[in-house]
Amino acid sequence: MPYNKAMRIIHLDTVDSTNDYLKRELVAARLSPPVAVLAEQQSAGRGQFERAWDSPPGWTYLSLALAVPPGSQRELGQMSLITALAVRAAMRKFLTQELLKIKYPNDIYLGKRKVAGILIETKGDQMVVGIGVDGKAEHLPQGLIAELQSRLQLWRQAGFSFQPFQAEYQNNIF
């Protein structure tokens, strides 16, 4: 299945966690990939290792449910790196500053301040990609989705190799 397939976007005012919401809906078979959830606020946002993610109203909380492409399971660790590149590229369209950098493996910083985080969870043949951005821009969610779909399509075409992204990642990491 190509990653540039039209994605349904569900808008919520408040949710416990966009990732948890999607996982519940996928398990209950009420939703299937590809689908995204965009929330104005999270009451129980979280990051890596179950760390709380501060989720005040008005920032961007987006999670995408995607099918794990057949043959890619061994390379799924690259997803966080590819997602970081997509988030950085989408944010650069709204920020004129060159200071957006990636802190290994997938946090986005503007200068010394973390401005975006990524949490990817997989189960079987599905994955949920959660993206939290400190701030809001009108077309940022659609830009994030488009950037990620484009990069995942390239990843698939490259046989799930990170090679096409290596130079860009190395040039934008600190």
C-alpha positions as CSV (number, residue, x, y, z in Angstrom):
1,M,0.0,0.0,0.0
2,P,1.5,3.4,-0.9
3,Y,2.0,5.9,1.8
4,N,0.6,8.8,-0.2
5,K,-2.9,7.4,0.1
6,A,-5.4,10.0,1.3
7,M,-5.5,10.1,5.1
8,R,-8.7,10.7,7.1
9,I,-8.0,13.3,9.8
10,I,-10.1,13.2,13.0
11,H,-10.2,16.5,14.9
12,L,-10.7,16.4,18.7
13,D,-10.9,19.2,21.2
14,T,-9.4,17.2,24.1
15,V,-8.2,13.7,24.4
16,D,-6.1,11.8,27.0
17,S,-3.4,11.0,24.4
18,T,-3.7,11.0,20.6
19,N,-1.5,7.8,20.5
20,D,-3.7,6.1,23.1
21,Y,-6.9,7.2,21.4
22,L,-5.7,5.7,18.0
23,K,-4.5,2.5,19.6
24,R,-7.9,2.0,21.3
25,E,-9.8,2.6,18.1
26,L,-7.5,0.3,16.1
27,V,-7.9,-2.5,18.6
28,A,-11.7,-2.1,18.6
29,A,-11.6,-2.1,14.8
30,R,-13.4,1.2,14.6
31,L,-10.6,2.7,12.6
32,S,-7.9,1.3,10.3
33,P,-4.8,2.8,8.8
34,P,-4.1,5.3,7.3
35,V,-5.8,7.7,9.7
36,A,-4.7,10.7,11.8
37,V,-5.9,12.3,15.0
38,L,-5.4,15.9,15.7
39,A,-6.2,17.3,19.2
40,E,-6.2,20.8,20.6
41,Q,-5.2,19.5,24.1
42,Q,-4.1,16.2,25.7
43,S,-4.9,15.5,29.4
44,A,-2.3,12.6,29.6
45,G,0.2,13.2,26.8
46,R,3.4,11.1,27.1
47,G,6.7,10.6,25.5
48,Q,9.4,8.0,25.6
49,F,9.5,5.7,28.6
50,E,6.0,6.9,29.7
51,R,7.4,10.4,30.6
52,A,4.6,13.0,30.9
53,W,4.5,15.3,27.9
54,D,3.2,18.8,28.8
55,S,0.2,19.4,26.6
56,P,-1.3,22.8,27.1
57,P,-4.2,23.9,24.9
58,G,-3.5,25.3,21.5
59,W,-0.3,23.4,20.6
60,T,-0.2,20.7,17.9
61,Y,-0.8,17.1,19.0
62,L,-1.0,14.7,16.0
63,S,-0.9,10.9,15.8
64,L,-1.0,8.9,12.6
65,A,-1.9,5.2,12.3
66,L,0.0,3.5,9.5
67,A,0.3,0.0,8.2
68,V,3.7,-1.5,8.8
69,P,4.9,-2.2,5.2
70,P,5.7,-5.9,4.6
71,G,9.4,-6.5,4.7
72,S,10.2,-3.5,6.8
73,Q,9.9,-4.9,10.4
74,R,13.7,-5.2,10.9
75,E,14.2,-1.6,9.9
76,L,11.4,0.0,11.9
77,G,13.9,1.7,14.2
78,Q,14.6,4.1,11.3
79,M,11.0,5.3,11.5
80,S,11.8,7.7,14.3
81,L,14.8,9.2,12.4
82,I,12.7,9.6,9.2
83,T,9.8,11.1,11.2
84,A,12.2,13.6,12.8
85,L,13.3,14.7,9.3
86,A,9.7,15.1,8.2
87,V,8.8,17.1,11.3
88,R,11.8,19.4,10.9
89,A,11.0,19.9,7.2
90,A,7.3,20.8,7.9
91,M,8.3,23.1,10.8
92,R,10.8,25.0,8.6
93,K,8.0,26.0,6.3
94,F,6.6,28.1,9.2
95,L,9.8,29.2,10.8
96,T,12.4,31.2,9.0
97,Q,15.2,30.3,11.4
98,E,17.9,28.0,10.5
99,L,18.3,26.9,14.1
100,L,15.9,23.9,13.9
101,K,18.1,20.8,14.7
102,I,17.5,17.2,15.6
103,K,18.8,15.9,18.9
104,Y,19.4,12.2,18.4
105,P,17.3,10.3,17.8
106,N,14.2,12.3,17.2
107,D,13.7,15.4,19.3
108,I,13.5,18.7,17.4
109,Y,15.2,21.8,19.0
110,L,15.0,25.5,18.1
111,G,18.3,26.7,19.5
112,K,18.4,25.2,23.0
113,R,14.7,24.7,23.4
114,K,12.9,21.4,22.6
115,V,10.0,22.3,20.3
116,A,8.8,18.9,19.2
117,G,8.8,15.2,20.3
118,I,8.0,12.0,18.6
119,L,6.7,8.7,20.0
120,I,6.3,5.7,17.8
121,E,4.5,2.5,19.0
122,T,4.0,-0.6,17.0
123,K,1.8,-3.6,17.4
124,G,1.8,-6.3,14.7
125,D,1.2,-4.8,11.3
126,Q,0.2,-1.4,12.6
127,M,2.2,1.5,14.0
128,V,1.1,4.8,15.6
129,V,3.4,7.8,15.1
130,G,2.8,10.5,17.7
131,I,4.1,14.0,17.1
132,G,3.8,16.8,19.7
133,V,4.8,20.3,18.6
134,D,5.1,23.3,21.0
135,G,3.1,25.7,19.0
136,K,0.5,25.9,16.3
137,A,0.4,26.9,12.7
138,E,-2.7,26.6,10.6
139,H,-1.4,24.2,8.0
140,L,1.3,22.4,10.1
141,P,-0.7,19.1,10.6
142,Q,-1.3,18.7,6.9
143,G,2.4,19.6,6.2
144,L,3.5,17.0,8.7
145,I,1.4,14.4,7.1
146,A,2.5,15.2,3.6
147,E,6.2,15.3,4.6
148,L,6.0,12.0,6.4
149,Q,4.0,10.3,3.6
150,S,6.6,11.5,1.0
151,R,9.6,10.3,3.0
152,L,8.0,6.9,3.8
153,Q,7.3,6.4,0.1
154,L,10.9,7.1,-0.6
155,W,12.0,4.7,2.2
156,R,9.8,2.0,0.7
157,Q,11.2,2.6,-2.8
158,A,14.8,2.4,-1.4
159,G,14.1,-1.1,0.0
160,F,13.7,0.3,3.6
161,S,17.2,1.6,3.5
162,F,18.1,4.8,5.4
163,Q,20.7,5.7,2.8
164,P,18.6,8.3,1.0
165,F,18.2,10.2,4.3
166,Q,21.7,9.8,5.7
167,A,23.2,13.1,4.6
168,E,20.2,15.2,5.5
169,Y,20.1,13.6,9.0
170,Q,23.8,14.0,9.5
171,N,23.6,17.7,8.5
172,N,20.8,18.5,10.9
173,I,21.7,16.6,14.1
174,F,23.5,17.9,17.1
